[in-house]
Amino acid sequence: MLRNWYLTIVLERTAGVALHLQLVQAIIQEIQRGRLLPGAALPGSRTIADALSLNRKTVVQAYDELLAQGWIETQARRGAFVSARLPAPMIEKINKAAAPIPDSFVKSLPPNGLSAFLESIAEKPGAIRFSDGVPDARLVPFDVLSRAYRRALLHSARANRLAYDDSRGNLLLRDAIADMLRAERGMSVTNTQICVVRGSQMGIYLSARLLAIKEKFVNEVATSSGCVVMEDLGYPPAREAFASFGVAIEYIAQDCAGMDLDALEALCHQRNVSAVYTTPHHQFPTTVMLSVERRIRLLELARRYDFLIIEDDYDHEFHFSHNPMLPLASMDTDGRVIHIGSLSKVLAPGLRLGYIAAPEAVINRCMNEIMLIDRQGNALTELAVAELMRTGEIKRHVRRALKIYKERRDYAVQRVSELIPSATFTIPAGGLALWLELDVRIDMQRLQRDALKQGVAILPGQLFSGTGRAIPALRLGYASLNQQELESGLAALVAAIQQQFPA
């Protein structure tokens, strides 16, 4: 399966050590820590050379050295494999006593809560919608997908596989996701550390549920309850997922590089922080990326103050650089990160497919909760997508879609700069949306109403604020719109803005 993914390895070209020796050492380290499993097929030398911008002879030299040392083995006409004679890696497990399931309750939603967000993203008949950043479902290779569904249906019917299955998700899909996470995101995971869910939102909900259970258990023996920390500007459904279980939320500031970790550490001195929810790859909604230095510090704070990190990696695939940042989970050595990803964004949101990658004890607890609310996901969809991942079709689709989305980003950047020169924004290195900061004099609620009258639906900044403060900004999702649709939407938005500044 690794041959269907680029193997992400970082080499230091100024280290003074030959590149082939760095590659040898890197692969040995990944085998030792369980990222590359015994018997796993390694990418071909040409593939690794292309991915790492190396001469193919350098990779061949590294493979020869690994073969001589016994770390890998080769098979005629099949390629190189991690040696099957190596002992299976010992994956560290977190074993914590399961907490009893308490009675849940739902807090009343504040006026700027989930209901307002859902109303804003709802389909408006005839309106062009600047979404929060969804893919264009028209790009999905439906002929390929339909064939995969057909084969999944036939296989399932013949093998009597449409009965109840594992609540963690189909094993083939969990294997495929684990392969992808090991290869492209540097994570040391196996299928027992994967739980398939109906989209990343369900993963967030389950994480909130487990956190609420933990807090209920702890509060029976402690005097002070914990809280979950989010940035003031964040993803409303995540915020409401925690609030729905009565989990206390603390909001901290953010800057042009994301979460303010000085503010987080100061809060840790004042309150018992149970978890931090973050979107480090492309911060939602501002699109900024958390730096390596801040990632390292966040993990260190988690160790020092004993809290979990809930990493929402909702659009990792959509990065326009050849060197995307690896997730926090790839740097986690203490089992403190619950990593949530989405396959719906890769294909189409309507497929409702995501996953949680976490320590096995957490995954088992998720399995218990799924049994209570959903039993299991869609077996046909899981089998079909597993085949698309196994054959490399999803990787090919992402490659095609990335080219189109980058063109749309560049066009959106150009036209926003020309049509709304007062708007300020940072050109995102990836993702599917822009975060536009507008003239501070603009009444955003009026702009939302006026824009809709002009035929375009927007998401004003106040929707993303945990404290409900007025923010003269909007999240402009461009990926789901072609040039003609984007042009029409921007023209309507400009007309709505101009109503507040009559000549």
C-alpha positions in Angstrom: 0.0 0.0 0.0 2.9 2.4 0.6 3.5 2.4 -3.1 0.3 4.4 -3.6 1.5 7.2 -1.5 4.5 9.5 -1.4 6.7 8.5 1.6 7.2 11.8 3.5 10.7 11.9 4.9 12.6 15.1 5.7 16.3 15.3 4.8 18.7 18.0 6.0 20.6 19.1 2.9 23.1 21.3 4.8 23.9 18.7 7.5 27.2 17.7 5.9 26.1 14.0 5.8 25.7 12.3 2.5 22.0 12.2 1.4 22.0 8.5 0.8 23.2 7.9 4.4 20.5 10.3 5.7 17.9 8.4 3.8 19.2 5.1 5.1 19.1 6.3 8.7 15.6 7.9 8.2 14.1 4.6 6.9 15.8 2.6 9.7 14.3 5.0 12.3 10.8 4.8 10.8 11.0 1.0 10.9 12.1 1.1 14.5 9.3 3.4 15.6 6.7 1.4 13.8 5.8 3.7 10.9 7.2 1.2 8.4 5.9 -2.2 9.3 7.6 -5.6 8.5 6.5 -6.8 5.1 5.4 -3.4 4.0 6.1 -2.6 0.3 8.3 0.4 -0.1 7.9 3.0 -2.9 10.1 2.5 -5.9 13.4 4.3 -6.2 12.1 6.6 -8.9 9.0 7.5 -6.8 11.1 8.4 -3.7 13.6 10.3 -5.9 10.8 12.4 -7.3 9.2 13.0 -3.9 12.4 14.0 -2.2 14.0 15.8 -5.3 16.9 13.3 -5.3 18.9 11.7 -8.0 17.6 8.2 -8.5 21.1 6.8 -8.0 21.1 8.2 -4.5 18.0 6.3 -3.6 19.3 3.1 -5.2 22.5 3.5 -3.2 20.4 3.9 0.0 18.3 0.8 -0.8 21.5 -1.2 -1.4 22.8 -0.3 2.0 19.5 -1.1 3.7 19.5 -4.5 1.9 23.0 -5.2 3.0 22.2 -4.4 6.6 19.1 -6.7 6.5 16.5 -3.9 7.0 14.8 -4.5 3.7 14.4 -7.3 1.2 13.7 -7.4 -2.6 11.6 -9.6 -4.7 12.0 -10.0 -8.4 9.6 -7.8 -10.4 7.8 -6.8 -7.2 10.3 -4.3 -5.7 11.5 -3.6 -2.1 9.9 -4.5 1.1 10.6 -4.0 4.8 12.1 -7.2 5.9 9.4 -9.6 7.3 12.0 -11.2 9.6 12.2 -8.1 11.8 10.2 -8.2 15.1 6.9 -6.4 14.9 7.2 -3.0 16.5 5.9 -2.5 20.0 3.2 0.2 19.7 2.8 2.0 23.0 -0.7 1.7 24.3 -2.5 4.0 26.8 -4.6 1.9 29.3 -6.9 4.0 31.3 -9.9 2.8 33.3 -13.1 3.3 31.4 -15.3 5.9 32.9 -19.0 5.1 33.5 -21.4 6.6 31.1 -23.3 9.5 32.7 -26.6 11.0 31.8 -25.9 13.6 29.1 -27.6 17.0 28.8 -27.8 19.7 26.2 -27.1 23.3 27.0 -29.1 26.0 25.3 -27.4 27.3 22.3 -26.4 31.0 22.5 -27.7 33.3 19.8 -24.5 33.1 17.8 -24.3 29.3 18.2 -24.7 26.4 15.9 -28.2 27.3 14.7 -27.0 30.7 13.3 -24.1 29.0 11.6 -26.3 26.2 10.0 -28.7 28.9 8.8 -25.9 30.8 7.1 -24.5 27.7 5.3 -27.9 26.4 4.3 -28.7 26.3 0.6 -30.2 29.5 -0.6 -32.4 28.9 -3.8 -30.7 30.5 -6.7 -27.9 32.1 -4.6 -24.2 31.7 -5.2 -22.7 30.5 -1.9 -19.3 31.5 -0.5 -19.1 28.4 1.7 -16.9 27.9 4.7 -14.6 25.9 2.4 -16.1 22.8 0.7 -14.8 21.0 -2.3 -16.4 20.9 -5.7 -18.4 17.7 -5.9 -18.5 18.1 -9.7 -14.9 17.1 -9.9 -15.4 13.7 -8.4 -14.7 10.9 -10.9 -18.2 9.5 -10.5 -17.6 6.8 -13.2 -14.8 5.4 -11.1 -16.7 5.8 -7.9 -19.8 4.1 -9.3 -17.7 1.1 -10.5 -16.2 0.8 -7.0 -19.7 0.9 -5.5 -20.9 -1.8 -7.9 -17.9 -4.1 -7.1 -18.4 -3.4 -3.3 -22.1 -4.3 -3.6 -21.4 -7.5 -5.6 -18.6 -8.6 -3.3 -20.7 -7.8 -0.2 -23.7 -9.7 -1.5 -21.8 -12.8 -2.5 -19.8 -12.9 0.8 -22.8 -12.0 3.0 -20.9 -8.9 4.2 -23.9 -6.5 4.5 -24.7 -7.7 8.1 -23.5 -5.8 11.1 -19.7 -5.3 11.2 -17.1 -3.8 13.4 -18.2 -0.4 14.8 -14.8 1.0 14.3 -15.3 0.6 10.5 -14.5 -1.8 7.8 -11.1 -3.4 8.3 -10.0 -2.9 4.7 -10.7 0.8 5.0 -9.0 1.1 8.4 -6.0 -0.6 6.9 -6.0 1.8 3.9 -6.3 4.9 6.2 -3.5 3.6 8.5 -1.3 3.0 5.4 -2.0 6.6 4.2 -1.3 8.1 7.6 2.0 6.3 8.0 3.2 7.1 4.5 2.1 10.7 3.9 1.6 12.1 7.4 4.5 10.4 9.3 2.2 8.8 11.9 3.0 5.5 13.6 -0.5 3.9 13.6 -2.1 0.5 12.9 -5.7 -0.4 12.1 -6.5 -0.8 15.8 -5.8 2.9 16.3 -8.3 3.9 13.6 -12.0 4.5 13.9 -14.1 5.3 10.8 -16.8 7.9 11.4 -19.4 9.8 9.4 -17.4 12.8 8.7 -14.9 14.8 10.8 -17.8 16.4 12.7 -18.8 13.0 14.2 -15.1 12.6 15.2 -15.3 16.0 17.0 -18.5 15.0 18.7 -17.2 11.7 19.9 -14.1 13.5 21.3 -16.3 15.9 23.1 -18.3 13.0 24.5 -15.3 11.2 25.8 -14.0 14.4 27.3 -17.3 15.0 29.1 -17.2 11.4 30.4 -13.7 12.0 31.7 -14.7 15.3 33.4 -17.7 13.7 35.1 -15.5 10.9 36.4 -12.8 13.3 37.6 -15.2 15.6 39.3 -16.4 12.9 41.6 -13.0 12.9 43.3 -11.8 16.5 42.5 -13.0 20.0 43.4 -12.2 21.8 40.2 -13.5 20.9 36.8 -11.4 21.1 33.7 -12.1 23.0 30.5 -11.4 22.7 26.8 -9.5 25.5 25.2 -10.2 26.9 21.7 -9.2 30.0 19.9 -11.7 32.8 19.9 -12.1 32.5 16.2 -12.9 28.8 15.5 -15.1 26.2 14.0 -18.7 26.7 15.4 -19.9 23.1 15.2 -16.8 22.1 17.2 -17.5 24.7 19.8 -21.1 23.6 20.1 -20.2 19.9 20.3 -18.2 20.6 23.5 -20.9 22.9 24.8 -23.6 20.4 24.2 -22.1 18.1 26.8 -21.7 20.8 29.3 -17.9 21.0 28.9 -16.6 24.4 29.9 -14.9 26.3 27.1 -12.1 28.9 27.5 -11.3 31.1 24.5 -7.8 32.5 24.0 -6.4 35.0 21.5 -4.7 34.2 18.2 -2.4 36.1 16.0 -1.1 35.9 12.4 0.5 32.6 13.3 -2.4 30.9 15.0 -2.9 30.0 18.6 -1.3 32.3 21.2 0.6 29.8 23.3 1.7 32.4 25.8 -2.0 33.0 26.6 -2.5 29.2 26.7 0.3 28.8 29.3 -1.0 31.6 31.4 -4.5 30.0 31.4 -2.9 26.7 32.4 -1.7 28.4 35.6 -5.2 29.6 36.4 -7.4 26.7 35.3 -7.3 22.9 34.9 -7.1 22.5 31.1 -8.4 19.1 30.0 -8.0 19.5 26.3 -7.0 21.9 23.5 -9.0 21.8 20.2 -6.9 23.1 17.3 -6.9 23.2 13.5 -3.1 23.7 13.0 -2.7 22.8 9.3 -5.0 25.6 8.1 -6.5 27.4 11.1 -10.3 27.6 10.8 -11.4 30.2 9.8 -8.2 32.4 9.3 -6.3 29.8 7.2 -2.9 30.5 9.0 -0.6 27.5 9.7 0.8 26.8 13.1 4.6 26.9 12.9 6.9 24.0 13.9 8.1 25.9 16.9 4.6 26.4 18.2 3.7 22.8 17.5 6.6 21.6 19.6 5.7 24.0 22.4 2.1 23.0 22.3 3.1 19.3 22.7 5.4 20.3 25.6 2.6 22.2 27.3 0.4 19.2 26.9 3.0 17.1 28.7 3.7 19.7 31.4 0.0 20.5 32.2 -1.4 17.0 31.4 -4.0 17.8 28.8 -5.1 16.2 25.5 -4.8 17.8 22.1 -7.8 17.3 19.7 -6.3 17.9 16.3 -8.9 18.6 13.5 -6.9 18.0 10.3 -9.9 18.7 8.2 -8.2 19.6 4.9 -4.7 18.2 5.0 -4.8 17.0 1.4 -5.4 20.5 0.0 -1.9 22.0 0.3 -0.3 23.7 -2.7 3.3 23.3 -1.5 5.4 20.3 -2.2 6.3 20.2 1.5 3.1 20.2 3.6 3.5 20.4 7.4 3.1 17.1 9.1 0.3 16.9 11.7 0.8 17.2 15.4 0.1 13.5 15.8 3.2 12.7 13.9 5.3 14.4 16.6 3.3 13.0 19.5 5.3 10.5 21.6 3.0 10.4 24.6 -0.3 9.4 23.1 -1.8 12.8 23.9 -3.2 13.7 20.4 -6.6 12.7 19.1 -6.2 13.2 15.3 -9.4 13.7 13.3 -9.4 13.7 9.5 -12.0 13.8 6.7 -12.4 11.8 3.5 -15.5 13.7 2.7 -13.4 16.7 1.8 -11.3 14.6 -0.5 -14.3 13.2 -2.5 -17.7 14.8 -1.7 -19.1 16.0 1.6 -22.3 14.0 1.0 -20.4 10.8 1.3 -20.0 11.5 5.0 -16.7 9.7 5.7 -14.0 10.6 8.2 -11.8 9.0 10.8 -10.2 9.3 14.2 -6.6 8.2 14.8 -5.8 7.8 18.5 -4.4 5.4 21.1 -6.1 2.1 21.1 -7.9 2.7 24.4 -9.5 5.8 23.0 -10.5 4.1 19.8 -12.1 1.3 21.9 -14.0 3.9 23.8 -15.2 5.5 20.6 -16.4 2.1 19.4 -18.5 1.8 22.5 -20.1 5.2 21.9 -20.8 4.5 18.2 -22.6 1.4 19.3 -25.0 3.7 21.3 -25.7 6.2 18.6 -25.0 4.7 15.1 -23.9 1.0 15.4 -21.7 1.4 12.4 -21.1 3.4 9.2 -22.1 2.7 5.6 -20.5 -0.6 4.7 -20.8 -0.1 1.0 -19.2 3.4 1.0 -16.4 2.2 3.2 -15.7 -0.8 0.9 -15.9 1.4 -2.2 -13.5 4.1 -0.8 -11.2 1.4 0.5 -10.8 0.1 -3.0 -10.2 3.6 -4.4 -7.5 4.1 -1.8 -6.0 0.7 -2.5 -5.8 1.3 -6.3 -4.5 4.8 -5.9 -7.6 6.4 -7.5 -8.1 8.8 -4.6 -4.5 9.9 -4.8 -5.0 10.6 -8.5 -8.2 12.5 -7.9 -6.5 14.6 -5.2 -3.7 15.4 -7.6 -6.2 16.5 -10.3 -8.3 18.5 -7.9 -5.3 20.3 -6.4 -4.4 21.7 -9.7 -7.9 23.1 -10.2 -8.2 24.4 -6.6 -4.8 26.2 -6.9 -6.0 27.9 -10.1 -9.2 28.9 -8.4 -7.3 30.2 -5.4 -5.0 32.3 -7.6 -8.0 33.6 -9.5 -9.9 34.5 -6.3 -6.8 36.2 -4.9 -6.4 38.3 -8.1 -10.1 39.3 -8.4 -10.5 40.1 -4.7 -7.5 42.3 -4.8 -8.9 44.1 -7.9 -12.5 44.3 -6.8 -12.2 44.8 -3.0 -8.8 46.6 -2.6 -9.7 47.6 1.0 -9.8 43.9 2.0 -6.7 42.4 3.6 -5.8 38.8 3.6 -3.0 36.3 3.7 -2.7 34.1 0.6 -3.1 30.6 2.1 -0.6 27.9 1.3 -3.5 25.5 1.0 -7.1 24.9 2.0 -10.3 25.9 0.2 -11.1 29.4 1.4 -9.8 32.9 2.0 -10.2 34.9 5.2 -11.0 38.5 4.2 -10.6 41.3 6.7 -12.8 44.2 5.6 -13.2 47.9 6.3 -13.9 48.2 10.0 -16.8 50.6 9.2 -18.8 47.8 7.5 -21.9 46.5 9.3 -21.4 42.8 8.7 -25.0 41.8 9.6 -26.3 44.3 7.1 -23.8 43.1 4.5 -25.0 39.6 4.9 -28.6 40.7 4.3 -27.7 43.0 1.4 -25.5 40.3 -0.2 -28.3 37.8 -0.1 -30.6 40.2 -1.8 -27.9 40.5 -4.5 -27.9 36.7 -4.9 -24.9 35.7 -2.8 -24.7 34.0 0.6 -21.7 34.9 2.8 -20.4 33.8 6.2 -19.7 36.9 8.4 -16.9 36.8 10.9 -19.2 37.0 14.0 -20.3 33.4 13.3 -16.8 32.2 14.1 -16.3 34.1 17.3 -16.7 32.1 20.5 -17.4 35.4 22.4 -19.8 36.6 19.8 -17.9 39.8 19.1 -18.5 41.7 15.9 -15.7 41.0 13.4 -15.5 42.9 10.1 -14.4 39.8 8.2 -15.8 36.9 6.2 -14.7 33.5 5.1 -14.8 33.2 1.3 -14.8 29.6 0.1 -13.7 29.6 -3.5 -13.1 25.9 -4.2 -16.7 24.9 -5.0 -17.0 27.8 -7.6 -15.8 27.9 -11.2 -14.5 31.2 -12.6 -17.9 32.3 -13.9 -19.6 31.6 -10.5 -16.8 33.3 -8.6 -17.0 36.3 -10.8 -20.8 36.6 -10.3 -20.5 36.1 -6.6 -17.8 38.7 -6.2 -19.7 41.2 -8.3 -22.8 40.7 -6.0 -20.6 41.1 -2.9 -19.1 44.3 -4.2 -22.5 45.7 -4.9 -23.6 44.9 -1.4 -20.5 46.6 0.1 -21.0 49.7 -1.9 -24.5 50.1 -0.5 -22.9 51.1 2.8 -20.7 53.7 1.1 -22.9 55.7 -1.2 -21.1 58.1 -3.4 
